[in-house]
């Protein structure tokens, strides 16, 4: 069984058994060629399409229960599946299958004076414990990224998407069995006991990395309790800076898209910075566009003079990932002031500059401490698929060992493989 709806007699024993199965599956998967792993993912995509009616019915159960969990409209939208979104999930799995296999890639090769050939070879991490929020597409993405990179994955999704995730994982596991891959390289833990997370985080002898993807409270808990390395996906307090040399029509289109195209996601813009030389021409127009999308503006004093409907921004506003119809706006005196603001208040996720000045773009991208720096485009492009990585398992705001969108290469490490012809050390 891939899921359980009741707490087992011994939670620790149950969690260890899941991790042991994952470890065995990871060892088996490491020896399976990339072409077979890709074929299994193509079969999984086909199975998701074939099981569309059952998956959408399961999702309807989750959506019906959403008000009882206190989900906001934005969170419910992230949970909802329809035919188009389900097709996007299947297509995302196929996109991962089409990527070059990273496993076995020779990163470096040298021959020592004694004839030893030393190769640095890319290998899977092993077993991934992934804790994430109520987005069914993340279930499929994470499973695909793990299998494509030769890893086993233990999925612990939010209760809000329990039915959807369970049905998607059932489809994926069926495809694994059909194609001869170890079924337990993808397992979903559907335990109501929150202590289950803590049990898994203690299993550093079986699990190689923990990846939390959700609210800041979850991530801080995982960091505090995990005995294995943690790849962190902290908040997306993303900025757009409109430079004095910006094309203002371009800046307006980028700002509206970054904020409004989908507000409840981590790469949506939450803060807008505008150079004082263009603020009078730019802010009233962009404020009207944002207001037409129902976006509330809070800003500093110069912003409020130019946009009378704007409310006062608090210190907390500058640091907040709103994930909804609200944005903080500040007028800055210079490029360096904008950079300082981003580095002081940002979350090192995604930050963009709109400018026609190459030197300004270069200075911004070099000095802003962020996982993804964007020039003249929406922050919404910080996404594995949009950047050519296929589906992602998260967007890391860490600096070690991976940063930005984490696709199949980011779920690998390396080993040294040394070949000799009988050499012994004197």
GUKOL-250373 format. One record per residue (C-alpha): residue in one letter; y, z, x. Coordinates in Angstrom, 3 decimals, always signed. Layout:
<domis>
+---------+----------+----------+----------+
| residuo |        v |        w |        u |
+---------+----------+----------+----------+
|       A |        Y |        Z |        X |
...
+---------+----------+----------+----------+
</domis>
This chain:
<domis>
+---------+----------+----------+----------+
| residuo |        v |        w |        u |
+---------+----------+----------+----------+
|       X |   +0.000 |   +0.000 |   +0.000 |
|       X |   +3.507 |   -0.722 |   +1.221 |
|       X |   +5.274 |   +1.873 |   -0.883 |
|       X |   +4.726 |   +5.225 |   -2.494 |
|       X |   +6.574 |   +6.846 |   -5.374 |
|       X |   +5.614 |  +10.453 |   -4.654 |
|       X |   +5.927 |  +12.755 |   -1.694 |
|       X |   +2.565 |  +12.995 |   +0.107 |
|       X |   +0.956 |  +16.398 |   +0.739 |
|       X |   +2.067 |  +16.361 |   +4.374 |
|       X |   +5.219 |  +14.411 |   +4.960 |
|       X |   +4.930 |  +14.626 |   +8.744 |
|       X |   +1.358 |  +13.315 |   +8.727 |
|       X |   +2.268 |  +10.495 |   +6.351 |
|       X |   +5.276 |   +9.360 |   +8.404 |
|       X |   +3.302 |   +9.496 |  +11.650 |
|       X |   +0.568 |   +7.358 |  +10.090 |
|       X |   +3.140 |   +4.706 |   +9.142 |
|       X |   +4.579 |   +4.730 |  +12.664 |
|       X |   +1.119 |   +4.515 |  +14.233 |
|       X |   +0.337 |   +1.454 |  +12.129 |
|       X |   +3.620 |   -0.068 |  +13.203 |
|       X |   +2.848 |   +0.617 |  +16.869 |
|       X |   -0.550 |   -1.083 |  +16.626 |
|       X |   +1.014 |   -4.030 |  +14.803 |
|       X |   +3.749 |   -4.345 |  +17.440 |
|       X |   +1.176 |   -4.518 |  +20.224 |
|       X |   -0.741 |   -7.210 |  +18.348 |
|       X |   +2.411 |   -9.129 |  +17.478 |
|       X |   +3.574 |   -9.190 |  +21.097 |
|       X |   +0.647 |  -11.473 |  +21.940 |
|       X |   +1.171 |  -13.919 |  +19.072 |
|       X |   +2.977 |  -17.159 |  +20.017 |
|       X |   +6.429 |  -17.818 |  +18.638 |
|       X |   +5.253 |  -20.875 |  +16.713 |
|       X |   +2.895 |  -18.705 |  +14.651 |
|       X |   +5.593 |  -16.113 |  +14.011 |
|       X |   +7.935 |  -18.879 |  +12.866 |
|       X |   +5.235 |  -20.294 |  +10.576 |
|       X |   +4.768 |  -16.856 |   +9.028 |
|       X |   +8.495 |  -16.624 |   +8.301 |
|       X |   +8.510 |  -20.066 |   +6.697 |
|       X |   +5.617 |  -18.898 |   +4.542 |
|       X |   +7.585 |  -15.746 |   +3.673 |
|       X |  +10.550 |  -17.847 |   +2.544 |
|       X |   +8.263 |  -19.939 |   +0.359 |
|       X |   +6.674 |  -16.800 |   -1.068 |
|       X |  +10.100 |  -15.324 |   -1.917 |
|       X |  +10.939 |  -18.507 |   -3.813 |
|       X |   +7.577 |  -18.508 |   -5.591 |
|       X |   +8.022 |  -14.864 |   -6.571 |
|       X |  +11.607 |  -15.333 |   -7.798 |
|       X |  +10.898 |  -14.227 |  -11.369 |
|       X |   +9.255 |  -10.985 |  -10.246 |
|       X |  +11.960 |  -10.257 |   -7.652 |
|       X |  +14.798 |  -10.823 |  -10.119 |
|       X |  +13.038 |   -8.613 |  -12.679 |
|       X |  +12.750 |   -5.850 |  -10.092 |
|       X |  +16.406 |   -6.290 |   -9.208 |
|       X |  +17.360 |   -5.972 |  -12.873 |
|       X |  +15.737 |   -2.517 |  -12.836 |
|       X |  +17.908 |   -1.516 |   -9.874 |
|       X |  +21.091 |   -2.887 |  -11.450 |
|       X |  +20.364 |   -1.076 |  -14.699 |
|       X |  +19.993 |   +2.191 |  -12.787 |
|       X |  +23.144 |   +1.639 |  -10.675 |
|       X |  +25.564 |   +3.586 |  -12.935 |
|       X |  +23.303 |   +6.617 |  -12.718 |
|       X |  +23.636 |   +6.548 |   -8.952 |
|       X |  +27.419 |   +6.365 |   -9.191 |
|       X |  +27.678 |   +2.907 |   -7.618 |
|       X |  +31.136 |   +1.336 |   -7.629 |
|       X |  +31.596 |   -2.207 |   -8.969 |
|       X |  +31.749 |   -3.462 |   -5.378 |
|       X |  +28.513 |   -1.663 |   -4.491 |
|       X |  +26.815 |   -2.973 |   -7.628 |
|       X |  +27.886 |   -6.492 |   -6.693 |
|       X |  +26.252 |   -6.042 |   -3.300 |
|       X |  +23.067 |   -4.948 |   -5.061 |
|       X |  +22.935 |   -7.756 |   -7.623 |
|       X |  +20.648 |  -10.740 |   -7.136 |
|       X |  +20.727 |  -14.029 |   -9.017 |
|       X |  +19.017 |  -17.354 |   -8.429 |
|       X |  +21.644 |  -18.489 |   -5.932 |
|       X |  +21.583 |  -15.261 |   -3.926 |
|       X |  +17.782 |  -15.245 |   -3.872 |
|       X |  +17.776 |  -18.810 |   -2.597 |
|       X |  +20.233 |  -17.733 |   +0.103 |
|       X |  +17.807 |  -14.966 |   +1.103 |
|       X |  +14.939 |  -17.441 |   +1.432 |
|       X |  +17.137 |  -19.908 |   +3.322 |
|       X |  +18.204 |  -17.100 |   +5.657 |
|       X |  +14.584 |  -16.339 |   +6.504 |
|       X |  +14.003 |  -20.035 |   +7.226 |
|       X |  +17.102 |  -20.126 |   +9.427 |
|       X |  +15.673 |  -17.305 |  +11.529 |
|       X |  +12.338 |  -19.129 |  +11.766 |
|       X |  +14.141 |  -22.196 |  +13.110 |
|       X |  +15.754 |  -20.320 |  +16.004 |
|       X |  +14.355 |  -20.715 |  +19.545 |
|       X |  +11.795 |  -18.022 |  +20.328 |
|       X |  +13.416 |  -15.459 |  +22.647 |
|       X |  +10.155 |  -13.792 |  +23.652 |
|       X |   +8.948 |  -14.892 |  +27.070 |
|       X |  +12.272 |  -16.381 |  +28.130 |
|       X |  +12.671 |  -16.096 |  +31.903 |
|       X |  +16.100 |  -14.583 |  +32.471 |
|       X |  +15.937 |  -14.598 |  +36.263 |
|       X |  +13.440 |  -15.710 |  +38.917 |
|       X |  +13.427 |  -15.106 |  +42.651 |
|       X |  +10.895 |  -15.548 |  +45.439 |
|       X |  +10.840 |  -12.810 |  +48.037 |
|       X |  +10.434 |  -13.553 |  +51.774 |
|       X |   +6.820 |  -12.317 |  +51.544 |
|       X |   +6.055 |  -14.856 |  +48.820 |
|       X |   +6.174 |  -12.527 |  +45.800 |
|       X |   +7.564 |  -14.302 |  +42.740 |
|       X |   +9.709 |  -11.905 |  +40.688 |
|       X |  +10.556 |  -12.852 |  +37.109 |
|       X |  +12.736 |  -10.999 |  +34.622 |
|       X |  +11.205 |  -11.848 |  +31.239 |
|       X |  +12.506 |  -11.179 |  +27.729 |
|       X |  +10.122 |   -9.037 |  +25.630 |
|       X |  +10.265 |   -7.319 |  +22.204 |
|       X |  +11.618 |   -3.796 |  +21.901 |
|       X |   +8.456 |   -2.723 |  +20.044 |
|       X |   +8.890 |   -0.638 |  +16.867 |
|       X |  +12.204 |   -0.547 |  +14.997 |
|       X |  +13.073 |   +2.141 |  +12.435 |
|       X |  +15.771 |   +0.658 |  +10.199 |
|       X |  +17.666 |   +2.832 |   +7.703 |
|       X |  +20.023 |   +0.876 |   +5.465 |
|       X |  +22.037 |   +0.752 |   +2.274 |
|       X |  +21.405 |   -0.833 |   -1.120 |
|       X |  +21.497 |   -4.539 |   -0.315 |
|       X |  +18.243 |   -6.392 |   -1.059 |
|       X |  +19.140 |   -9.302 |   +1.227 |
|       X |  +19.219 |   -6.894 |   +4.168 |
|       X |  +15.543 |   -6.123 |   +3.541 |
|       X |  +14.574 |   -9.764 |   +4.038 |
|       X |  +17.000 |  -10.314 |   +6.908 |
|       X |  +15.748 |   -7.300 |   +8.844 |
|       X |  +12.100 |   -8.199 |   +8.331 |
|       X |  +12.740 |  -11.769 |   +9.469 |
|       X |  +14.718 |  -10.769 |  +12.557 |
|       X |  +12.034 |   -8.263 |  +13.554 |
|       X |   +9.111 |  -10.658 |  +13.180 |
|       X |  +10.953 |  -13.502 |  +14.902 |
|       X |  +11.635 |  -11.279 |  +17.909 |
|       X |   +8.076 |   -9.951 |  +18.033 |
|       X |   +8.857 |   -6.451 |  +16.749 |
|       X |   +7.289 |   -4.277 |  +14.078 |
|       X |   +9.788 |   -2.764 |  +11.663 |
|       X |   +9.756 |   +0.300 |   +9.426 |
|       X |  +12.247 |   -0.216 |   +6.611 |
|       X |  +13.826 |   +2.767 |   +4.897 |
|       X |  +16.172 |   +1.302 |   +2.286 |
|       X |  +18.467 |   +3.026 |   -0.154 |
|       X |  +17.009 |   +4.289 |   -3.419 |
|       X |  +19.532 |   +2.118 |   -5.296 |
|       X |  +17.600 |   -1.021 |   -4.269 |
|       X |  +14.099 |   +0.467 |   -4.258 |
|       X |  +12.577 |   -1.943 |   -6.789 |
|       X |  +14.177 |   -5.055 |   -5.264 |
|       X |  +13.278 |   -4.132 |   -1.688 |
|       X |   +9.736 |   -3.211 |   -2.635 |
|       X |   +9.147 |   -6.554 |   -4.310 |
|       X |  +10.682 |   -8.555 |   -1.441 |
|       X |   +8.564 |   -6.695 |   +1.114 |
|       X |   +5.457 |   -7.355 |   -0.981 |
|       X |   +6.201 |  -11.079 |   -0.750 |
|       X |   +6.796 |  -10.932 |   +2.999 |
|       X |   +3.617 |   -8.940 |   +3.650 |
|       X |   +1.573 |  -11.362 |   +1.559 |
|       X |   +2.866 |  -14.211 |   +3.716 |
|       X |   +1.978 |  -12.299 |   +6.893 |
|       X |   -1.597 |  -11.859 |   +5.685 |
|       X |   -1.861 |  -15.523 |   +4.684 |
|       X |   -0.750 |  -16.653 |   +8.149 |
|       X |   -2.864 |  -14.213 |  +10.150 |
|       X |   -0.141 |  -11.883 |  +11.411 |
|       X |   -0.562 |   -8.086 |  +11.317 |
|       X |   +0.517 |   -6.955 |   +7.864 |
|       X |   +1.883 |   -3.670 |   +9.150 |
|       X |   +4.533 |   -5.285 |  +11.334 |
|       X |   +6.672 |   -4.984 |   +8.163 |
|       X |   +6.444 |   -1.706 |   +6.233 |
|       X |   +8.734 |   -0.275 |   +3.578 |
|       X |   +9.021 |   +3.492 |   +3.227 |
|       X |   +9.909 |   +4.332 |   -0.359 |
|       X |   +9.849 |   +8.118 |   -0.195 |
|       X |  +12.186 |  +10.155 |   -2.401 |
|       X |  +12.256 |  +12.946 |   +0.190 |
|       X |  +15.339 |  +12.654 |   +2.412 |
|       X |  +13.452 |  +14.648 |   +5.029 |
|       X |  +11.351 |  +11.554 |   +5.686 |
|       X |  +14.201 |  +10.101 |   +7.735 |
|       X |  +14.189 |  +13.172 |   +9.959 |
|       X |  +10.441 |  +12.929 |  +10.428 |
|       X |  +10.687 |   +9.350 |  +11.647 |
|       X |  +13.624 |  +10.158 |  +13.931 |
|       X |  +11.403 |  +12.655 |  +15.765 |
|       X |   +8.703 |  +10.069 |  +16.552 |
|       X |  +10.048 |   +8.795 |  +19.857 |
|       X |   +6.480 |   +8.404 |  +21.148 |
|       X |   +5.915 |   +5.655 |  +18.548 |
|       X |   +9.349 |   +4.274 |  +17.598 |
|       X |  +11.474 |   +2.520 |  +20.221 |
|       X |  +14.852 |   +2.271 |  +18.484 |
|       X |  +16.546 |   +3.505 |  +15.319 |
|       X |  +19.130 |   +1.340 |  +13.570 |
|       X |  +21.171 |   +2.975 |  +10.789 |
|       X |  +23.215 |   +0.666 |   +8.594 |
|       X |  +25.238 |   +2.384 |   +5.913 |
|       X |  +27.903 |   +5.032 |   +5.496 |
|       X |  +29.376 |   +6.944 |   +8.393 |
|       X |  +27.624 |  +10.134 |   +7.274 |
|       X |  +24.221 |   +8.472 |   +7.570 |
|       X |  +25.003 |   +7.058 |  +10.985 |
|       X |  +26.249 |  +10.372 |  +12.345 |
|       X |  +23.144 |  +12.109 |  +11.016 |
|       X |  +20.867 |   +9.577 |  +12.710 |
|       X |  +22.762 |   +9.882 |  +15.994 |
|       X |  +22.460 |  +13.670 |  +15.855 |
|       X |  +18.740 |  +13.783 |  +15.026 |
|       X |  +17.195 |  +10.731 |  +16.704 |
|       X |  +15.079 |  +11.271 |  +19.787 |
|       X |  +15.008 |   +7.557 |  +20.491 |
|       X |  +17.978 |   +5.250 |  +21.255 |
|       X |  +20.222 |   +4.432 |  +18.291 |
|       X |  +21.952 |   +1.099 |  +17.726 |
|       X |  +24.992 |   +2.058 |  +15.654 |
|       X |  +26.683 |   +0.060 |  +12.917 |
|       X |  +29.834 |   +2.090 |  +12.271 |
|       X |  +32.561 |   +1.237 |   +9.788 |
|       X |  +34.369 |   -2.081 |   +9.561 |
|       X |  +38.078 |   -1.224 |   +9.683 |
|       X |  +38.970 |   -4.837 |  +10.490 |
|       X |  +42.481 |   -6.051 |  +11.313 |
|       X |  +44.441 |   -9.272 |  +11.089 |
|       X |  +47.520 |   -9.627 |  +13.261 |
|       X |  +50.030 |  -12.340 |  +12.323 |
|       X |  +51.878 |  -13.213 |  +15.509 |
|       X |  +55.464 |  -14.400 |  +15.797 |
|       X |  +54.060 |  -17.842 |  +16.728 |
|       X |  +51.693 |  -18.021 |  +13.759 |
|       X |  +51.418 |  -20.926 |  +11.345 |
|       X |  +52.333 |  -18.872 |   +8.283 |
|       X |  +50.473 |  -21.052 |   +5.793 |
|       X |  +47.368 |  -20.662 |   +7.922 |
|       X |  +47.978 |  -16.921 |   +8.234 |
|       X |  +48.284 |  -16.557 |   +4.467 |
|       X |  +45.039 |  -18.430 |   +3.809 |
|       X |  +43.182 |  -16.431 |   +6.454 |
|       X |  +44.503 |  -13.097 |   +5.188 |
|       X |  +43.589 |  -13.788 |   +1.577 |
|       X |  +40.133 |  -15.005 |   +2.522 |
|       X |  +39.465 |  -12.117 |   +4.889 |
|       X |  +40.466 |   -9.540 |   +2.303 |
|       X |  +39.479 |  -11.103 |   -1.006 |
|       X |  +36.533 |  -13.445 |   -0.507 |
|       X |  +34.193 |  -10.442 |   -0.724 |
|       X |  +35.822 |   -7.031 |   -0.543 |
|       X |  +32.806 |   -4.744 |   -0.323 |
|       X |  +31.481 |   -5.923 |   +3.038 |
|       X |  +31.994 |   -4.630 |   +6.557 |
|       X |  +33.766 |   -7.746 |   +7.889 |
|       X |  +36.427 |   -7.828 |   +5.169 |
|       X |  +39.967 |   -7.211 |   +6.436 |
|       X |  +41.307 |   -3.721 |   +5.733 |
|       X |  +44.592 |   -3.803 |   +7.646 |
|       X |  +47.296 |   -6.424 |   +8.144 |
|       X |  +49.786 |   -6.339 |  +11.025 |
|       X |  +52.784 |   -8.664 |  +11.005 |
|       X |  +55.275 |   -9.356 |  +13.797 |
|       X |  +58.781 |   -8.364 |  +12.742 |
|       X |  +60.150 |  -11.862 |  +13.538 |
|       X |  +58.086 |  -13.421 |  +10.738 |
|       X |  +57.687 |  -10.456 |   +8.386 |
|       X |  +60.544 |  -11.416 |   +6.053 |
|       X |  +59.159 |  -14.912 |   +5.555 |
|       X |  +55.492 |  -13.948 |   +5.453 |
|       X |  +55.022 |  -10.622 |   +3.718 |
|       X |  +56.469 |  -11.301 |   +0.232 |
|       X |  +54.388 |  -14.455 |   -0.123 |
|       X |  +51.114 |  -12.985 |   +1.094 |
|       X |  +51.705 |   -9.825 |   -0.957 |
|       X |  +51.990 |  -11.930 |   -4.095 |
|       X |  +48.727 |  -13.701 |   -3.262 |
|       X |  +46.957 |  -10.414 |   -2.626 |
|       X |  +48.347 |   -8.917 |   -5.839 |
|       X |  +46.944 |  -11.869 |   -7.776 |
|       X |  +43.513 |  -10.696 |   -6.596 |
|       X |  +44.227 |   -7.140 |   -7.711 |
|       X |  +44.732 |   -5.800 |   -4.183 |
|       X |  +46.826 |   -2.653 |   -3.787 |
|       X |  +49.124 |   -2.647 |   -0.752 |
|       X |  +50.128 |   +0.471 |   +1.151 |
|       X |  +52.450 |   +0.078 |   +4.088 |
|       X |  +54.993 |   +1.430 |   +6.501 |
|       X |  +58.713 |   +1.561 |   +5.717 |
|       X |  +59.536 |   -2.020 |   +6.831 |
|       X |  +56.679 |   -3.326 |   +4.700 |
|       X |  +57.876 |   -1.401 |   +1.647 |
|       X |  +61.402 |   -2.796 |   +2.024 |
|       X |  +59.995 |   -6.333 |   +1.901 |
|       X |  +57.297 |   -5.585 |   -0.702 |
|       X |  +58.784 |   -3.112 |   -3.232 |
|       X |  +55.458 |   -2.751 |   -5.050 |
|       X |  +53.761 |   -1.403 |   -1.918 |
|       X |  +53.003 |   +2.296 |   -1.752 |
|       X |  +53.468 |   +4.471 |   +1.320 |
|       X |  +50.633 |   +4.347 |   +3.856 |
|       X |  +49.272 |   +7.670 |   +5.073 |
|       X |  +47.769 |   +8.280 |   +8.496 |
|       X |  +44.357 |   +8.262 |   +6.831 |
|       X |  +45.028 |   +4.811 |   +5.356 |
|       X |  +45.353 |   +3.263 |   +8.823 |
|       X |  +41.875 |   +4.554 |   +9.683 |
|       X |  +40.099 |   +3.719 |   +6.428 |
|       X |  +37.523 |   +1.071 |   +5.578 |
|       X |  +38.444 |   +0.610 |   +1.908 |
|       X |  +35.592 |   -1.724 |   +0.875 |
|       X |  +37.619 |   -2.602 |   -2.183 |
|       X |  +40.980 |   -3.864 |   -3.488 |
|       X |  +43.295 |   -2.035 |   -1.089 |
|       X |  +44.868 |   -2.975 |   +2.241 |
|       X |  +47.176 |   -1.228 |   +4.711 |
|       X |  +50.093 |   -3.238 |   +6.108 |
|       X |  +52.395 |   -2.589 |   +9.062 |
|       X |  +55.247 |   -4.483 |  +10.676 |
|       X |  +55.020 |   -4.360 |  +14.475 |
|       X |  +57.616 |   -5.067 |  +17.155 |
|       X |  +55.410 |   -6.993 |  +19.556 |
|       X |  +51.971 |   -8.324 |  +20.395 |
|       X |  +51.295 |   -5.244 |  +22.511 |
|       X |  +52.290 |   -2.986 |  +19.622 |
|       X |  +49.732 |   -4.767 |  +17.465 |
|       X |  +47.066 |   -4.353 |  +20.153 |
|       X |  +47.877 |   -0.647 |  +20.471 |
|       X |  +47.637 |   -0.205 |  +16.691 |
|       X |  +44.239 |   -1.905 |  +16.544 |
|       X |  +42.877 |   +0.096 |  +19.467 |
|       X |  +44.161 |   +3.357 |  +17.962 |
|       X |  +43.002 |   +2.845 |  +14.370 |
|       X |  +40.311 |   +0.168 |  +14.429 |
|       X |  +36.555 |   +0.709 |  +14.400 |
|       X |  +35.694 |   -1.843 |  +17.133 |
|       X |  +34.103 |   -4.156 |  +14.588 |
|       X |  +36.171 |   -7.326 |  +13.982 |
|       X |  +39.833 |   -8.025 |  +14.719 |
|       X |  +41.713 |  -11.308 |  +14.402 |
|       X |  +44.971 |  -12.839 |  +15.578 |
|       X |  +46.753 |  -15.779 |  +13.955 |
|       X |  +48.929 |  -17.553 |  +16.508 |
|       X |  +49.816 |  -20.947 |  +17.938 |
|       X |  +50.535 |  -19.353 |  +21.336 |
|       X |  +47.485 |  -19.630 |  +23.637 |
|       X |  +48.815 |  -16.897 |  +25.922 |
|       X |  +49.155 |  -14.487 |  +22.990 |
|       X |  +45.633 |  -15.297 |  +21.832 |
|       X |  +44.298 |  -14.737 |  +25.335 |
|       X |  +46.065 |  -11.391 |  +25.700 |
|       X |  +44.882 |  -10.220 |  +22.285 |
|       X |  +41.226 |  -11.130 |  +22.836 |
|       X |  +41.225 |   -9.599 |  +26.324 |
|       X |  +42.880 |   -6.288 |  +25.431 |
|       X |  +41.619 |   -5.464 |  +21.932 |
|       X |  +38.558 |   -3.193 |  +22.143 |
|       X |  +36.386 |   -4.838 |  +19.511 |
|       X |  +32.904 |   -6.289 |  +19.130 |
|       X |  +34.259 |   -9.613 |  +17.842 |
|       X |  +37.766 |  -10.911 |  +18.517 |
|       X |  +38.748 |  -13.911 |  +16.394 |
|       X |  +41.584 |  -16.397 |  +16.875 |
|       X |  +42.946 |  -18.334 |  +13.896 |
|       X |  +40.032 |  -17.667 |  +11.547 |
|       X |  +38.912 |  -15.126 |   +8.972 |
|       X |  +37.232 |  -11.858 |   +9.948 |
|       X |  +34.507 |  -12.843 |   +7.480 |
|       X |  +33.006 |  -15.051 |  +10.190 |
|       X |  +31.615 |  -12.018 |  +12.025 |
|       X |  +28.185 |  -12.658 |  +10.594 |
|       X |  +24.933 |  -13.620 |  +12.255 |
|       X |  +24.472 |  -16.757 |  +10.192 |
|       X |  +28.075 |  -17.908 |  +10.589 |
|       X |  +27.943 |  -17.441 |  +14.372 |
|       X |  +24.657 |  -19.291 |  +14.747 |
|       X |  +22.405 |  -16.253 |  +15.250 |
|       X |  +20.554 |  -16.611 |  +11.970 |
|       X |  +20.142 |  -13.507 |   +9.836 |
|       X |  +21.229 |  -10.254 |  +11.433 |
|       X |  +19.947 |   -6.699 |  +11.336 |
|       X |  +23.469 |   -5.322 |  +11.643 |
|       X |  +26.769 |   -5.613 |  +13.462 |
|       X |  +26.807 |   -3.186 |  +16.344 |
|       X |  +30.024 |   -1.417 |  +17.284 |
|       X |  +28.245 |   -0.014 |  +20.353 |
|       X |  +28.624 |   -1.385 |  +23.852 |
|       X |  +25.031 |   -0.700 |  +24.940 |
|       X |  +22.619 |   -2.422 |  +24.616 |
|       X |  +23.910 |   -4.873 |  +22.036 |
|       X |  +27.333 |   -5.542 |  +20.532 |
|       X |  +28.458 |   -7.532 |  +17.505 |
|       X |  +25.987 |   -9.323 |  +15.217 |
|       X |  +22.433 |   -8.332 |  +16.165 |
|       X |  +19.990 |  -11.169 |  +15.757 |
|       X |  +16.645 |  -11.855 |  +17.371 |
|       X |  +17.808 |  -11.694 |  +20.997 |
|       X |  +19.455 |   -8.330 |  +20.384 |
|       X |  +16.052 |   -6.905 |  +19.363 |
|       X |  +14.596 |   -7.697 |  +22.771 |
|       X |  +14.646 |   -6.072 |  +26.174 |
|       X |  +13.068 |   -7.303 |  +29.387 |
|       X |  +10.334 |   -6.514 |  +31.849 |
|       X |   +9.749 |   -7.655 |  +35.400 |
|       X |   +6.628 |   -9.739 |  +35.964 |
|       X |   +5.675 |   -9.982 |  +39.638 |
|       X |   +3.105 |  -12.499 |  +40.906 |
|       X |   +1.580 |  -12.409 |  +44.331 |
|       X |   -1.142 |  -14.031 |  +46.376 |
|       X |   -2.699 |  -10.896 |  +47.857 |
|       X |   +0.382 |   -9.274 |  +49.455 |
|       X |   +0.131 |   -5.619 |  +50.449 |
|       X |   +2.990 |   -3.411 |  +51.540 |
|       X |   +3.001 |   -2.325 |  +55.166 |
+---------+----------+----------+----------+
</domis>
